[in-house]
């Protein structure tokens, strides 16, 4: 979907449209698609999806993260400041997780769960985002403004894993969906595809260090996934009889 080119020859919002926009955006939940810093000043975001990386980096160094990729955030206030649409996230820099995100409730025979919890984790902090337009905040719907925020916030509330899969090469994503491992994957991809290995061992030969992740146990099918510098360089499948473990050198504690 093309990014809306807002603020270019658009009509101004009427007072009634402003009130409706505030009502439709306030209290909305979204999932962070990038790491969002805490900041006293509103973080600038252009309607084209670009943002001031220098400002964001400086805020991250000074105040730390308000949300990590995959964290759930909430728009807690919406204001209009000239050509800026300013959204307070998680009650601003002094905000963050609320008390009800930490309470555990449980029924008879059921494991406790956090009130308001879903597939993602509530962000640890708060901040402000400002959509800045060339002339004035244009007459557009809440959906249009959410599309402008999409490079930063995903209002479909997908999990961190789903957001991560969107960022990787399609051949790796398809392999993960098939629960397969292919050369070139990194460790995070392999974990998503196969889960934790039964065993990990390291080997050092000819000045090179490799690490094997071993899936399965004898007797049965065994999968060896070999990493070098964090990437898969070799995959080997074999059948092992009882007592058939190999490569016992430098076992890594799981």
C-alpha positions in Angstrom: 0.0 0.0 0.0 1.4 3.4 -0.9 2.3 5.7 1.9 -0.3 8.6 2.1 1.2 11.9 1.0 -0.6 14.0 3.6 -0.4 17.7 4.1 0.1 18.5 0.4 -2.9 20.7 -0.7 -5.2 19.1 1.8 -8.1 20.8 3.6 -7.7 21.7 7.2 -9.5 19.7 9.8 -12.7 21.2 11.1 -13.3 21.3 14.9 -15.7 18.5 14.6 -13.2 16.4 12.7 -10.5 17.1 15.3 -12.8 15.9 18.0 -13.6 12.7 16.1 -10.0 12.1 15.4 -9.1 12.4 19.1 -11.9 10.0 19.9 -10.8 7.5 17.3 -7.1 7.5 18.1 -7.1 7.9 21.9 -6.7 4.6 23.8 -5.8 2.7 20.6 -3.1 0.0 21.0 -0.3 -0.7 18.5 2.8 -2.9 18.4 6.2 -1.2 18.1 7.9 -2.1 14.8 11.2 -0.4 15.7 12.8 0.5 19.0 11.2 3.8 20.2 13.1 6.0 22.7 11.7 7.8 25.6 11.8 11.6 25.0 10.8 14.8 26.7 10.3 16.4 23.3 7.9 14.8 20.8 9.8 12.5 18.4 9.4 13.8 14.8 7.8 11.5 12.3 7.0 12.6 8.7 3.8 11.5 6.9 6.0 9.7 4.3 7.2 7.3 7.0 10.6 9.0 7.6 11.8 10.0 11.0 14.7 12.0 12.4 17.2 9.3 13.2 19.6 11.6 14.8 16.9 12.9 17.2 15.8 9.4 18.0 19.3 8.1 18.6 20.1 11.0 20.9 16.9 10.4 22.9 17.8 6.7 23.1 21.2 7.5 24.6 19.8 10.0 27.1 16.6 8.3 28.2 16.6 4.7 27.1 13.8 2.8 25.3 10.1 3.5 25.7 9.3 0.4 23.6 11.2 -2.4 22.0 10.2 -4.1 18.7 7.1 -6.1 19.4 6.1 -4.3 22.6 2.5 -3.2 23.0 1.9 0.6 23.4 -1.1 2.7 23.8 -2.0 6.2 22.5 -3.0 8.0 25.7 -3.5 11.5 24.5 -3.8 13.4 21.1 -3.2 17.1 20.6 -2.9 19.5 17.7 0.0 21.9 17.6 0.0 23.9 14.4 1.1 21.6 11.7 1.9 18.8 14.2 -0.4 16.0 15.3 1.1 15.0 18.7 0.4 11.6 20.2 1.3 10.8 23.8 2.4 7.1 24.1 2.0 5.3 27.4 1.4 8.5 29.3 4.6 10.2 28.2 8.1 10.0 29.4 7.0 9.5 33.1 4.6 6.7 32.1 5.0 3.1 31.1 3.5 -0.1 32.3 0.4 0.4 34.5 -0.3 -1.4 37.7 -3.0 -3.6 36.0 -0.3 -5.0 33.6 1.5 -6.6 36.6 -1.5 -8.1 38.5 -1.9 -11.8 38.3 -5.3 -13.4 38.4 -6.2 -17.1 38.4 -9.2 -19.3 38.7 -9.5 -22.8 40.2 -6.9 -25.0 38.4 -5.9 -22.2 36.0 -2.5 -20.6 35.7 -2.4 -16.9 36.5 -2.3 -14.3 33.8 -1.9 -10.6 33.6 -4.9 -8.4 33.2 -5.0 -6.9 29.7 -2.2 -9.3 28.5 -2.2 -10.6 25.0 0.3 -12.0 22.5 2.8 -9.2 23.1 4.5 -7.5 26.1 3.5 -4.1 27.4 6.2 -1.5 26.7 8.3 -0.5 29.7 8.1 3.3 29.1 6.4 6.2 27.5 7.2 9.0 25.0 5.6 11.3 22.5 5.3 11.1 18.7 4.6 14.0 16.4 3.4 13.6 12.8 4.7 16.8 11.2 3.1 18.1 8.0 4.5 20.7 5.5 1.6 23.2 6.1 -1.2 22.0 8.4 -2.7 18.8 9.7 -4.8 17.6 6.8 -8.4 16.5 6.8 -8.0 12.7 6.9 -9.4 9.8 8.8 -8.0 8.0 11.8 -7.2 5.1 9.5 -5.1 7.3 7.3 -3.1 8.6 10.2 -2.5 5.0 11.4 -1.1 4.3 7.9 1.3 7.2 8.3 2.4 5.7 11.7 2.9 2.2 10.2 6.7 2.4 9.9 6.8 2.8 13.6 3.5 1.3 15.0 1.5 -1.6 13.7 -2.1 -1.3 14.8 -2.8 -4.9 13.9 -1.0 -5.8 17.1 1.1 -8.6 15.7 3.7 -10.4 17.8 7.4 -9.6 17.8 8.0 -12.8 15.9 5.5 -11.8 13.2 7.1 -8.4 12.9 10.6 -9.9 12.7 9.5 -12.3 9.9 8.5 -9.3 7.8 12.1 -8.0 7.9 13.9 -11.1 6.7 14.5 -12.6 3.2 11.5 -14.5 1.9 13.6 -17.8 1.5 14.3 -17.8 5.2 10.8 -16.9 6.2 9.4 -19.7 4.1 11.9 -22.1 5.6 10.9 -21.1 9.1 7.2 -21.6 8.2 8.2 -25.2 7.0 10.3 -25.7 10.2 13.4 -26.2 8.1 16.9 -24.9 8.3 18.8 -23.5 5.3 22.4 -22.2 4.9 22.8 -18.5 5.7 20.3 -18.4 8.5 21.4 -16.9 11.8 20.8 -18.4 15.3 17.5 -16.4 15.8 16.1 -17.8 12.6 17.1 -21.4 13.6 15.5 -21.0 17.0 12.3 -19.8 15.3 12.3 -22.7 12.9 13.5 -25.6 15.2 13.4 -24.4 18.7 16.2 -25.1 21.3 18.6 -27.9 20.3 19.0 -31.0 22.4 22.7 -30.4 22.5 25.3 -27.7 21.6 29.0 -28.4 21.0 31.9 -26.2 19.8 34.9 -27.3 17.8 38.2 -25.5 16.9 40.1 -26.6 13.9 42.6 -25.0 11.6 42.2 -21.7 13.4 38.4 -21.7 12.9 35.7 -22.1 15.5 32.4 -23.7 14.7 29.4 -24.5 16.8 27.0 -27.4 16.2 23.4 -27.4 17.3 22.2 -31.0 17.5 18.5 -31.9 17.2 17.2 -35.3 18.2 18.6 -38.1 20.3 19.7 -41.7 19.5 18.1 -43.9 18.4 16.5 -41.9 15.7 17.0 -39.1 13.2 19.6 -36.5 14.2 20.0 -33.1 12.6 23.4 -31.2 12.9 23.3 -27.5 12.2 26.8 -26.0 12.0 27.4 -22.3 12.6 30.4 -20.1 11.9 30.4 -16.5 13.0 26.7 -16.8 13.9 25.5 -18.1 10.5 24.6 -21.6 9.3 27.3 -23.0 7.0 26.3 -26.6 7.0 23.2 -28.8 7.7 23.6 -32.6 8.1 20.9 -35.2 8.7 21.7 -38.7 9.9 20.3 -41.7 11.7 22.0 -42.6 15.0 21.8 -45.9 16.9 21.9 -46.1 20.7 25.1 -44.6 21.9 25.5 -42.8 18.6 26.4 -39.3 19.8 29.4 -37.8 18.0 31.4 -34.6 18.4 31.6 -34.5 22.2 34.2 -31.7 22.3 33.5 -28.6 24.3 29.8 -29.2 25.0 27.9 -25.9 25.7 25.5 -25.8 28.6 21.9 -25.2 27.4 
